[in-house]
Amino acid sequence: MATEHKLTEITDRDALRELQRLYLRDWPRHCVGFFWLDNYLRWLKEDPQIGHLAFYTLDTDWQSDGLFLLVHRYQLFFCNLSRRGAQLEVALRLLDWSGGYKVSAIHEQHHLVYRQLLAELQLGMDREMNTIMFRLPWQAATQLDIECPPGYYLDKVRLEHAELINDLWSARHPGSLYLIQLLISNNTNMGLYEEETGLLCAWCLRLQSGFLGALEVRKSHQRRGLGVIVAAAISQAIAKDLQQDVTALVNVSNEAACRLFQKLQFTLVQGEHYYWSMSLPKAGGQIDWPNNE
C-alpha cells in the first residue's frame, strides 16, 4: 500500500528558527535557504500577522533534511539540504498550483524536478532566467571603500519611490508594487540622490532571499559609475546591520553586472546556478495579485 503523504504547515516560530539553524551547515553552501528563513523571521518579529504567508514541510519532518516550501502571496521558494529531488517532488505535488507562482532561486539540482512537474500538471511557464551567484563575506563588505561623488549623497530609499522602482524593475508583474513597498519598509536598502534637487538617481534593495535586487540607475544618470557606488553602499550596510554575507544573482549573459560585482571583490560561487520562473495559473492568463495585500 502506497504511503499517503501530506503537507504540514510549520507555524511554531521556535521550530522555524531551528530549521534556519540547519542551514548554517557547510556555510555558505546552504546560505540561500538560511536567508529566506531569516528574512521572514525578522518580518514576523515586527508583524506577526503578515498576510498570505505559510511555511510547509512534508509529513511534519523538516528535521531530517531541512525540507521546506515557503509561500508568500504569489511567490514560492523551496529547498532541502541534500538537494535530492524525490521528497521535494512529493511535497511540490501536494501544493496548490492553480493560481500560479513566481518561483524564486530554484537550485539547478531542483530545476528538472520543477520543470517536469509543470509539464505533468500541464501548467504554462513565462519568463525563466538562469543565473549565477556572487558572494562577498560580510567582514570584507564592512571594509568597502565608498566615495560618493560631488553633488550626490547616499540615504535610504523611501516609500514614495516604490512606484518608480517597480516601474523600472525588469522583474515587475501584477502585485510586485506591494512587494517593493515591503522591501523598502523592512529590509536594508540604499539610494543615491542629487544634492541640488533631491532626485533619486540610483538604488538597490535587498530581496527576501538575501540577494541584492532591483539595482537600477536612471537612464539620465547612467555611465557615471553610480551603480557601483550604490551596490557598495548597500553591501556595507547589510554587513554592518546584520553581520551577514552579501549575495547577488546575475543573469548568465549579463556581463556588465558580472564586472560590477567583481569590481567590488565579490567572488563567483563556482558551479552554483539558480533559476527563477513564473508558473502560470491553470485557468490561463497571467498571475494577477492585488497591489494592496
ZALORO-201796 format. One record per residue (C-alpha): residue in one letter; residue number from 1; x, y, z. Coordinates in Angstrom, 1 decimal, m for minus. Layout:
% ZALORO-201796
<r rest="a" nr="NUM" x="X" y="Y" z="Z"/>
...
//
This chain:
% ZALORO-201796
<r rest="m" nr="1" x="0.0" y="0.0" z="0.0"/>
<r rest="a" nr="2" x="1.4" y="3.4" z="m1.0"/>
<r rest="t" nr="3" x="2.3" y="5.8" z="1.7"/>
<r rest="e" nr="4" x="0.0" y="8.7" z="1.9"/>
<r rest="h" nr="5" x="1.9" y="12.0" z="2.3"/>
<r rest="k" nr="6" x="0.6" y="15.4" z="3.3"/>
<r rest="l" nr="7" x="1.9" y="18.9" z="3.5"/>
<r rest="t" nr="8" x="2.2" y="20.2" z="7.1"/>
<r rest="e" nr="9" x="2.4" y="23.9" z="7.9"/>
<r rest="i" nr="10" x="5.2" y="24.9" z="10.2"/>
<r rest="t" nr="11" x="3.6" y="27.6" z="12.5"/>
<r rest="d" nr="12" x="5.8" y="27.4" z="15.6"/>
<r rest="r" nr="13" x="8.4" y="30.3" z="15.5"/>
<r rest="d" nr="14" x="10.9" y="28.3" z="17.5"/>
<r rest="a" nr="15" x="10.7" y="25.4" z="15.0"/>
<r rest="l" nr="16" x="11.4" y="27.8" z="12.2"/>
<r rest="r" nr="17" x="14.4" y="29.1" z="14.0"/>
<r rest="e" nr="18" x="15.7" y="25.6" z="14.5"/>
<r rest="l" nr="19" x="15.1" y="24.9" z="10.8"/>
<r rest="q" nr="20" x="17.0" y="28.0" z="9.9"/>
<r rest="r" nr="21" x="20.0" y="26.8" z="12.1"/>
<r rest="l" nr="22" x="20.2" y="23.7" z="10.0"/>
<r rest="y" nr="23" x="21.1" y="25.9" z="7.0"/>
<r rest="l" nr="24" x="24.2" y="27.1" z="8.7"/>
<r rest="r" nr="25" x="25.8" y="23.7" z="7.9"/>
<r rest="d" nr="26" x="28.7" y="23.9" z="5.5"/>
<r rest="w" nr="27" x="28.4" y="27.6" z="5.1"/>
<r rest="p" nr="28" x="27.9" y="29.2" z="2.5"/>
<r rest="r" nr="29" x="26.6" y="26.1" z="0.7"/>
<r rest="h" nr="30" x="23.0" y="26.5" z="2.1"/>
<r rest="c" nr="31" x="23.0" y="30.3" z="2.6"/>
<r rest="v" nr="32" x="20.0" y="30.9" z="0.2"/>
<r rest="g" nr="33" x="17.7" y="28.8" z="2.4"/>
<r rest="f" nr="34" x="19.1" y="30.4" z="5.5"/>
<r rest="f" nr="35" x="18.5" y="33.9" z="4.1"/>
<r rest="w" nr="36" x="14.9" y="33.2" z="3.1"/>
<r rest="l" nr="37" x="14.1" y="32.0" z="6.6"/>
<r rest="d" nr="38" x="16.0" y="34.8" z="8.2"/>
<r rest="n" nr="39" x="14.1" y="37.4" z="6.2"/>
<r rest="y" nr="40" x="10.7" y="36.2" z="7.2"/>
<r rest="l" nr="41" x="11.6" y="35.5" z="10.8"/>
<r rest="r" nr="42" x="12.7" y="39.2" z="11.0"/>
<r rest="w" nr="43" x="9.5" y="40.3" z="9.3"/>
<r rest="l" nr="44" x="7.3" y="38.2" z="11.6"/>
<r rest="k" nr="45" x="9.0" y="39.7" z="14.7"/>
<r rest="e" nr="46" x="7.9" y="43.1" z="13.5"/>
<r rest="d" nr="47" x="4.5" y="42.0" z="12.2"/>
<r rest="p" nr="48" x="3.3" y="38.6" z="13.5"/>
<r rest="q" nr="49" x="0.1" y="38.9" z="11.3"/>
<r rest="i" nr="50" x="1.8" y="39.0" z="7.9"/>
<r rest="g" nr="51" x="m0.8" y="38.0" z="5.4"/>
<r rest="h" nr="52" x="m0.7" y="35.2" z="2.8"/>
<r rest="l" nr="53" x="2.5" y="33.7" z="4.4"/>
<r rest="a" nr="54" x="3.0" y="30.0" z="5.0"/>
<r rest="f" nr="55" x="5.9" y="27.6" z="5.6"/>
<r rest="y" nr="56" x="5.3" y="23.9" z="4.7"/>
<r rest="t" nr="57" x="7.2" y="20.6" z="5.1"/>
<r rest="l" nr="58" x="6.4" y="17.0" z="4.2"/>
<r rest="d" nr="59" x="4.8" y="14.9" z="6.9"/>
<r rest="t" nr="60" x="6.0" y="17.2" z="9.7"/>
<r rest="d" nr="61" x="9.6" y="16.1" z="9.0"/>
<r rest="w" nr="62" x="11.7" y="19.2" z="8.5"/>
<r rest="q" nr="63" x="14.5" y="17.9" z="10.8"/>
<r rest="s" nr="64" x="16.0" y="15.1" z="8.7"/>
<r rest="d" nr="65" x="16.7" y="17.1" z="5.5"/>
<r rest="g" nr="66" x="15.6" y="20.7" z="6.2"/>
<r rest="l" nr="67" x="12.9" y="20.4" z="3.6"/>
<r rest="f" nr="68" x="10.6" y="23.4" z="3.4"/>
<r rest="l" nr="69" x="8.3" y="25.2" z="1.0"/>
<r rest="l" nr="70" x="7.8" y="28.9" z="1.6"/>
<r rest="v" nr="71" x="4.8" y="30.7" z="0.1"/>
<r rest="h" nr="72" x="4.2" y="34.4" z="0.4"/>
<r rest="r" nr="73" x="1.4" y="35.9" z="m1.8"/>
<r rest="y" nr="74" x="2.3" y="34.7" z="m5.3"/>
<r rest="q" nr="75" x="5.9" y="33.8" z="m4.5"/>
<r rest="l" nr="76" x="7.3" y="30.3" z="m3.9"/>
<r rest="f" nr="77" x="10.7" y="29.1" z="m2.7"/>
<r rest="f" nr="78" x="11.6" y="25.5" z="m1.9"/>
<r rest="c" nr="79" x="14.7" y="24.0" z="m0.5"/>
<r rest="n" nr="80" x="16.3" y="21.0" z="1.2"/>
<r rest="l" nr="81" x="19.8" y="20.3" z="2.4"/>
<r rest="s" nr="82" x="20.6" y="17.2" z="0.5"/>
<r rest="r" nr="83" x="19.4" y="18.7" z="m2.8"/>
<r rest="r" nr="84" x="17.9" y="15.4" z="m3.7"/>
<r rest="g" nr="85" x="14.6" y="15.6" z="m5.6"/>
<r rest="a" nr="86" x="12.4" y="12.7" z="m4.6"/>
<r rest="q" nr="87" x="10.9" y="14.0" z="m1.3"/>
<r rest="l" nr="88" x="10.8" y="17.6" z="m2.7"/>
<r rest="e" nr="89" x="8.9" y="16.4" z="m5.7"/>
<r rest="v" nr="90" x="6.3" y="14.7" z="m3.4"/>
<r rest="a" nr="91" x="5.9" y="17.9" z="m1.4"/>
<r rest="l" nr="92" x="5.6" y="20.1" z="m4.5"/>
<r rest="r" nr="93" x="2.9" y="17.9" z="m6.0"/>
<r rest="l" nr="94" x="0.8" y="18.5" z="m2.8"/>
<r rest="l" nr="95" x="0.9" y="22.3" z="m3.3"/>
<r rest="d" nr="96" x="m2.0" y="24.1" z="m4.9"/>
<r rest="w" nr="97" x="m0.7" y="25.4" z="m8.2"/>
<r rest="s" nr="98" x="m4.0" y="26.8" z="m9.5"/>
<r rest="g" nr="99" x="m3.1" y="30.4" z="m9.1"/>
<r rest="g" nr="100" x="0.5" y="30.2" z="m10.5"/>
<r rest="y" nr="101" x="3.7" y="31.3" z="m8.7"/>
<r rest="k" nr="102" x="6.7" y="33.4" z="m9.2"/>
<r rest="v" nr="103" x="9.3" y="30.7" z="m8.2"/>
<r rest="s" nr="104" x="12.5" y="32.2" z="m6.9"/>
<r rest="a" nr="105" x="16.0" y="30.8" z="m6.5"/>
<r rest="i" nr="106" x="15.4" y="27.3" z="m7.9"/>
<r rest="h" nr="107" x="18.7" y="25.5" z="m7.4"/>
<r rest="e" nr="108" x="19.9" y="23.8" z="m10.6"/>
<r rest="q" nr="109" x="19.7" y="20.3" z="m8.9"/>
<r rest="h" nr="110" x="15.9" y="21.0" z="m8.3"/>
<r rest="h" nr="111" x="15.3" y="22.6" z="m11.7"/>
<r rest="l" nr="112" x="14.5" y="19.4" z="m13.6"/>
<r rest="v" nr="113" x="12.0" y="18.3" z="m10.8"/>
<r rest="y" nr="114" x="10.2" y="21.7" z="m11.2"/>
<r rest="r" nr="115" x="10.1" y="21.6" z="m15.0"/>
<r rest="q" nr="116" x="8.9" y="18.0" z="m15.1"/>
<r rest="l" nr="117" x="6.1" y="18.8" z="m12.6"/>
<r rest="l" nr="118" x="4.9" y="21.8" z="m14.6"/>
<r rest="a" nr="119" x="4.8" y="19.6" z="m17.7"/>
<r rest="e" nr="120" x="2.8" y="16.8" z="m16.0"/>
<r rest="l" nr="121" x="0.4" y="19.3" z="m14.5"/>
<r rest="q" nr="122" x="0.1" y="21.0" z="m17.9"/>
<r rest="l" nr="123" x="1.0" y="24.4" z="m16.4"/>
<r rest="g" nr="124" x="2.3" y="27.2" z="m18.6"/>
<r rest="m" nr="125" x="5.5" y="29.0" z="m17.8"/>
<r rest="d" nr="126" x="6.5" y="32.6" z="m18.5"/>
<r rest="r" nr="127" x="9.9" y="34.2" z="m18.3"/>
<r rest="e" nr="128" x="12.5" y="31.8" z="m16.9"/>
<r rest="m" nr="129" x="16.0" y="33.0" z="m16.2"/>
<r rest="n" nr="130" x="19.3" y="31.2" z="m15.5"/>
<r rest="t" nr="131" x="21.6" y="33.0" z="m13.0"/>
<r rest="i" nr="132" x="24.9" y="32.6" z="m11.4"/>
<r rest="m" nr="133" x="25.7" y="33.6" z="m7.8"/>
<r rest="f" nr="134" x="28.2" y="36.1" z="m6.5"/>
<r rest="r" nr="135" x="29.1" y="36.4" z="m2.8"/>
<r rest="l" nr="136" x="31.0" y="38.8" z="m0.6"/>
<r rest="p" nr="137" x="31.8" y="37.8" z="3.0"/>
<r rest="w" nr="138" x="30.4" y="40.3" z="5.5"/>
<r rest="q" nr="139" x="33.8" y="41.0" z="7.0"/>
<r rest="a" nr="140" x="35.1" y="42.1" z="3.6"/>
<r rest="a" nr="141" x="31.9" y="44.1" z="2.9"/>
<r rest="t" nr="142" x="32.4" y="46.3" z="6.0"/>
<r rest="q" nr="143" x="35.8" y="47.3" z="4.6"/>
<r rest="l" nr="144" x="34.5" y="48.5" z="1.2"/>
<r rest="d" nr="145" x="35.8" y="52.0" z="0.3"/>
<r rest="i" nr="146" x="32.8" y="54.1" z="m0.7"/>
<r rest="e" nr="147" x="33.3" y="57.5" z="m2.2"/>
<r rest="c" nr="148" x="30.2" y="59.4" z="m3.0"/>
<r rest="p" nr="149" x="30.9" y="61.8" z="m6.0"/>
<r rest="p" nr="150" x="30.5" y="65.5" z="m5.5"/>
<r rest="g" nr="151" x="26.9" y="66.6" z="m5.8"/>
<r rest="y" nr="152" x="25.4" y="63.4" z="m4.6"/>
<r rest="y" nr="153" x="24.6" y="61.8" z="m1.2"/>
<r rest="l" nr="154" x="23.6" y="58.3" z="0.0"/>
<r rest="d" nr="155" x="20.4" y="57.7" z="2.0"/>
<r rest="k" nr="156" x="17.7" y="55.1" z="2.4"/>
<r rest="v" nr="157" x="15.1" y="54.7" z="m0.3"/>
<r rest="r" nr="158" x="11.6" y="56.0" z="0.8"/>
<r rest="l" nr="159" x="8.2" y="54.5" z="0.2"/>
<r rest="e" nr="160" x="7.4" y="57.4" z="m2.1"/>
<r rest="h" nr="161" x="9.9" y="55.9" z="m4.6"/>
<r rest="a" nr="162" x="8.2" y="52.5" z="m4.7"/>
<r rest="e" nr="163" x="6.3" y="53.1" z="m7.9"/>
<r rest="l" nr="164" x="9.4" y="54.4" z="m9.7"/>
<r rest="i" nr="165" x="11.4" y="51.4" z="m8.6"/>
<r rest="n" nr="166" x="8.7" y="49.0" z="m9.6"/>
<r rest="d" nr="167" x="8.1" y="50.6" z="m13.0"/>
<r rest="l" nr="168" x="11.8" y="50.3" z="m13.9"/>
<r rest="w" nr="169" x="12.3" y="46.8" z="m12.4"/>
<r rest="s" nr="170" x="12.9" y="44.2" z="m15.0"/>
<r rest="a" nr="171" x="11.1" y="41.5" z="m12.9"/>
<r rest="r" nr="172" x="7.9" y="43.6" z="m12.3"/>
<r rest="h" nr="173" x="4.5" y="42.0" z="m12.7"/>
<r rest="p" nr="174" x="1.0" y="42.4" z="m11.3"/>
<r rest="g" nr="175" x="1.3" y="42.6" z="m7.5"/>
<r rest="s" nr="176" x="5.0" y="43.5" z="m7.4"/>
<r rest="l" nr="177" x="4.4" y="47.1" z="m6.3"/>
<r rest="y" nr="178" x="3.4" y="45.8" z="m2.8"/>
<r rest="l" nr="179" x="6.4" y="43.6" z="m2.7"/>
<r rest="i" nr="180" x="8.7" y="46.6" z="m3.4"/>
<r rest="q" nr="181" x="6.9" y="48.5" z="m0.6"/>
<r rest="l" nr="182" x="7.5" y="45.6" z="1.8"/>
<r rest="l" nr="183" x="11.2" y="45.5" z="0.8"/>
<r rest="i" nr="184" x="11.6" y="49.2" z="1.3"/>
<r rest="s" nr="185" x="9.9" y="49.2" z="4.7"/>
<r rest="n" nr="186" x="11.5" y="46.1" z="6.1"/>
<r rest="n" nr="187" x="14.9" y="45.4" z="4.5"/>
<r rest="t" nr="188" x="18.2" y="47.2" z="4.2"/>
<r rest="n" nr="189" x="18.2" y="49.4" z="1.0"/>
<r rest="m" nr="190" x="20.2" y="52.2" z="m0.4"/>
<r rest="g" nr="191" x="19.6" y="55.2" z="m2.7"/>
<r rest="l" nr="192" x="21.9" y="57.8" z="m4.3"/>
<r rest="y" nr="193" x="20.4" y="61.3" z="m4.5"/>
<r rest="e" nr="194" x="21.3" y="64.5" z="m6.2"/>
<r rest="e" nr="195" x="22.1" y="67.1" z="m3.6"/>
<r rest="e" nr="196" x="20.7" y="70.0" z="m5.5"/>
<r rest="t" nr="197" x="17.3" y="68.5" z="m6.5"/>
<r rest="g" nr="198" x="16.9" y="65.6" z="m4.1"/>
<r rest="l" nr="199" x="16.3" y="63.4" z="m7.2"/>
<r rest="l" nr="200" x="16.8" y="59.6" z="m6.6"/>
<r rest="c" nr="201" x="19.3" y="58.6" z="m9.3"/>
<r rest="a" nr="202" x="20.3" y="55.1" z="m8.4"/>
<r rest="w" nr="203" x="19.1" y="52.5" z="m5.9"/>
<r rest="c" nr="204" x="19.3" y="48.9" z="m4.7"/>
<r rest="l" nr="205" x="17.1" y="46.7" z="m2.5"/>
<r rest="r" nr="206" x="17.7" y="43.5" z="m0.6"/>
<r rest="l" nr="207" x="15.3" y="40.8" z="m1.6"/>
<r rest="q" nr="208" x="13.7" y="38.2" z="0.7"/>
<r rest="s" nr="209" x="16.3" y="35.7" z="m0.5"/>
<r rest="g" nr="210" x="19.1" y="37.9" z="0.8"/>
<r rest="f" nr="211" x="20.2" y="38.7" z="m2.8"/>
<r rest="l" nr="212" x="20.7" y="42.2" z="m3.9"/>
<r rest="g" nr="213" x="17.9" y="43.2" z="m6.3"/>
<r rest="a" nr="214" x="16.3" y="45.9" z="m8.3"/>
<r rest="l" nr="215" x="19.7" y="47.5" z="m8.8"/>
<r rest="e" nr="216" x="19.0" y="50.4" z="m11.1"/>
<r rest="v" nr="217" x="20.3" y="53.7" z="m12.4"/>
<r rest="r" nr="218" x="18.1" y="56.3" z="m14.0"/>
<r rest="k" nr="219" x="18.8" y="56.4" z="m17.8"/>
<r rest="s" nr="220" x="19.7" y="60.1" z="m17.4"/>
<r rest="h" nr="221" x="22.5" y="59.2" z="m14.9"/>
<r rest="q" nr="222" x="24.0" y="56.1" z="m16.4"/>
<r rest="r" nr="223" x="27.7" y="55.6" z="m17.3"/>
<r rest="r" nr="224" x="28.8" y="57.6" z="m14.3"/>
<r rest="g" nr="225" x="29.7" y="54.7" z="m12.0"/>
<r rest="l" nr="226" x="26.7" y="55.3" z="m9.8"/>
<r rest="g" nr="227" x="25.6" y="51.7" z="m9.8"/>
<r rest="v" nr="228" x="28.9" y="50.5" z="m8.3"/>
<r rest="i" nr="229" x="28.6" y="53.1" z="m5.6"/>
<r rest="v" nr="230" x="25.1" y="52.2" z="m4.5"/>
<r rest="a" nr="231" x="25.9" y="48.5" z="m4.7"/>
<r rest="a" nr="232" x="28.9" y="49.0" z="m2.5"/>
<r rest="a" nr="233" x="26.9" y="51.1" z="0.0"/>
<r rest="i" nr="234" x="24.1" y="48.6" z="0.4"/>
<r rest="s" nr="235" x="26.6" y="45.8" z="0.8"/>
<r rest="q" nr="236" x="28.4" y="47.6" z="3.6"/>
<r rest="a" nr="237" x="25.1" y="48.5" z="5.2"/>
<r rest="i" nr="238" x="23.9" y="44.8" z="5.2"/>
<r rest="a" nr="239" x="27.2" y="43.7" z="6.7"/>
<r rest="k" nr="240" x="27.1" y="46.3" z="9.4"/>
<r rest="d" nr="241" x="23.4" y="46.0" z="10.2"/>
<r rest="l" nr="242" x="23.1" y="42.2" z="10.1"/>
<r rest="q" nr="243" x="26.7" y="40.8" z="10.1"/>
<r rest="q" nr="244" x="25.6" y="38.7" z="7.1"/>
<r rest="d" nr="245" x="27.3" y="37.9" z="3.8"/>
<r rest="v" nr="246" x="26.2" y="39.8" z="0.7"/>
<r rest="t" nr="247" x="25.0" y="37.8" z="m2.3"/>
<r rest="a" nr="248" x="23.7" y="38.6" z="m5.8"/>
<r rest="l" nr="249" x="22.2" y="36.5" z="m8.6"/>
<r rest="v" nr="250" x="23.2" y="37.7" z="m12.1"/>
<r rest="n" nr="251" x="21.8" y="36.6" z="m15.4"/>
<r rest="v" nr="252" x="24.5" y="34.4" z="m17.1"/>
<r rest="s" nr="253" x="24.6" y="36.7" z="m20.1"/>
<r rest="n" nr="254" x="24.8" y="40.0" z="m18.1"/>
<r rest="e" nr="255" x="28.5" y="40.7" z="m18.4"/>
<r rest="a" nr="256" x="28.1" y="44.3" z="m17.1"/>
<r rest="a" nr="257" x="26.6" y="43.1" z="m13.8"/>
<r rest="c" nr="258" x="29.3" y="40.5" z="m13.5"/>
<r rest="r" nr="259" x="32.0" y="43.2" z="m13.9"/>
<r rest="l" nr="260" x="30.3" y="45.4" z="m11.3"/>
<r rest="f" nr="261" x="30.3" y="42.7" z="m8.6"/>
<r rest="q" nr="262" x="33.9" y="41.6" z="m9.5"/>
<r rest="k" nr="263" x="35.0" y="45.2" z="m9.1"/>
<r rest="l" nr="264" x="33.6" y="45.1" z="m5.6"/>
<r rest="q" nr="265" x="35.6" y="41.9" z="m4.9"/>
<r rest="f" nr="266" x="32.6" y="39.6" z="m4.9"/>
<r rest="t" nr="267" x="33.6" y="36.1" z="m6.0"/>
<r rest="l" nr="268" x="31.7" y="33.8" z="m8.3"/>
<r rest="v" nr="269" x="30.3" y="30.8" z="m6.4"/>
<r rest="q" nr="270" x="31.6" y="28.1" z="m8.8"/>
<r rest="g" nr="271" x="29.1" y="25.6" z="m10.1"/>
<r rest="e" nr="272" x="26.1" y="27.2" z="m8.4"/>
<r rest="h" nr="273" x="23.2" y="28.1" z="m10.9"/>
<r rest="y" nr="274" x="19.8" y="29.3" z="m9.8"/>
<r rest="y" nr="275" x="16.7" y="29.8" z="m11.9"/>
<r rest="w" nr="276" x="13.7" y="32.0" z="m11.4"/>
<r rest="s" nr="277" x="10.5" y="31.3" z="m13.2"/>
<r rest="m" nr="278" x="6.8" y="32.2" z="m13.5"/>
<r rest="s" nr="279" x="4.4" y="29.3" z="m13.5"/>
<r rest="l" nr="280" x="1.1" y="30.5" z="m14.9"/>
<r rest="p" nr="281" x="m2.4" y="29.9" z="m13.5"/>
<r rest="k" nr="282" x="m4.2" y="26.7" z="m14.5"/>
<r rest="a" nr="283" x="m7.1" y="28.8" z="m15.9"/>
<r rest="g" nr="284" x="m4.7" y="30.6" z="m18.2"/>
<r rest="g" nr="285" x="m3.6" y="34.2" z="m18.3"/>
<r rest="q" nr="286" x="m1.0" y="35.8" z="m16.0"/>
<r rest="i" nr="287" x="m0.6" y="35.9" z="m12.3"/>
<r rest="d" nr="288" x="m2.8" y="38.7" z="m11.0"/>
<r rest="w" nr="289" x="m2.3" y="39.6" z="m7.4"/>
<r rest="p" nr="290" x="m3.6" y="42.9" z="m6.0"/>
<r rest="n" nr="291" x="m1.2" y="45.6" z="m5.0"/>
<r rest="n" nr="292" x="m2.6" y="46.2" z="m1.6"/>
<r rest="e" nr="293" x="m2.3" y="42.8" z="0.1"/>
//
